[in-house]
Amino acid sequence: MTKQVQRLDRVIIRFAGDSGDGMQLTGDRFTQETAAFGNDLSTLPNFPAEIRAPAGTLPGVSSFQLHFADHDILTPGDAPNVLVAMNPAALKANLGDLPRGADLIVNTDEFSKRNLAKVGYAADPVQDGTLSEYRVHALPLTSMTVTALADFEISKKDAERAKNMFALGLLSWLYHRPTEGTIAFLERKFASKPEIMKANVAAFQAGWSYGETTEAFSVQYEIKPAEHEPGLYRNITGNVALAYGLIAAGERSGLSIYLGSYPITPASDILHELSKHKRFGVRTFQAEDEIAAVGAALGASFGGSLGVTTTSGPGIALKSETIGLGVATELPLLVIDVQRAGPSTGLPTKTEQADLLQAMHGRNGEAPVPVIAPRSPSDCFDAALEAARIAVKYRTPVILLSDGYLANGSEPWKLPDVDSLPTIEPGFAEPNQEDFQPFRRDPLTLARPWAIPGTPGLEHRIGGLEKADGSGNISYDPANHDLMVRSRQAKIDGIAADIAPLEVDDPDHAGVLVLGWGGTFGAISAGVRRVRRTGRKVAQAHLRHLNPFPANLEQVLRSYDKVVVPEINLGQLALLLRGRFLVDVISYNQVRGLPFKAEELEGVIRDVIDSE
């Protein structure tokens, strides 16, 4: 059957079902094939915190959204063009995001009276006209899968589980995705269960064949590869990029990476990834709790390794005393906070950027630390390298603020030329020095010597009690304490001279600046693009370094009539900017556990411009 092929420039697909329906795996496989095909892409996994939420209920819905295009894109998209709903709960939880005229693929096998009642449907929405505004494809995906696998020696339950592969095959046909990678993946994943492997491959191929032969889909869609800068690319999530950045930091510094970590969502994947790379001198330690994890990491730095600890907001609170110890002992330490929605346990699998003030001030006493935030999943690699550079050069803990959206989201990443990555010089203290002073500071960086224990002639005291300037002996002298507090602060403040000035994208000499930080970059950039297409003028800047701020930040802020600061918190950066620079920025905030939508930011920016 010859079918019409329609060319599109972009598509947003959302797979949704029970948390046991394999939606994350389905979305990930579609993403990997899309990356291999050469499209630009951005993803948004969205899943419940429970290991297995009640089947068929709204809290148990898991979804995976993928935006792919033949051009540069910045976000996973505001609303899906295609929704695959595996049950009534998935339909009800996601229907509100679906624009009129969108495609809706519904697994009718799951629309039983019992499942409809679980989510409050009095009647079947597929039958009663509720979905009349959409292009509905009502398909018995489960029963078609079971029929396709009738000749395999597997249970009915195992056959039903393969319905996600049937759906993946159908969508792969519909959007001209490659299939070889998925088949190879299934062969590897189920290598120890040959019959299950063959069944899943058959379900995937059956979905493809159904699309090719059915009259239910008369059109196939084609999205050409995007034009990328020449190079070798791979799809990467923020957590994997962070892990690779840490490995690169070890290679470029000659230091062993030591990760002390306690598993916590959404940071655990960094531990999982780093544990695979012992051949690069990476050591991983899964501690019994957050305090033990950061203590081990700081101890590793004392011993001459680059100590790293990974966590989320609740763990930062527990680690705060040891981070303060790192400030007092002036040792390099990387503290990676993959932020999630809080407070307390909060929403463990949802995103937020509400740990900024905790990172800046969440320790007793005057305990300043540099704070860095990546802007995209692939940027997590560069941010990790930069954090390591600062920690080693200035002998200080550094907090890196990622978030759940960056951690689990993915995008194409061009593999860097390793030789072009910055060199990090540990600069260990030389042995057998005459008159060794453990707190004699470098005149440029104000960093103290990094003296490895056991090195002849470098014996010195260490601990959390205040140190005498130079000698490092315990000191209760008031004037010395004042000097040491100011010296540690000056060391952090001085980093501003060692980071790039804030770059501003302002092609039209606008009167309004949109300033963001962290994972809001994609949505802000997309919103700015939309505003500029209306003929309005707007400038954009995005902060990576949050402590210290870039040296030119005040000048930038005072160059604009109005400054809009969108944040997924209640205005934490805005508070810091007002307090530091006395500039009355306009704060725009949402704390829904989800990233901003480009459309909402477009509206906010337009309102500010039009009110001038």
Disulfide bonds with the S-S distance in Angstrom:
none
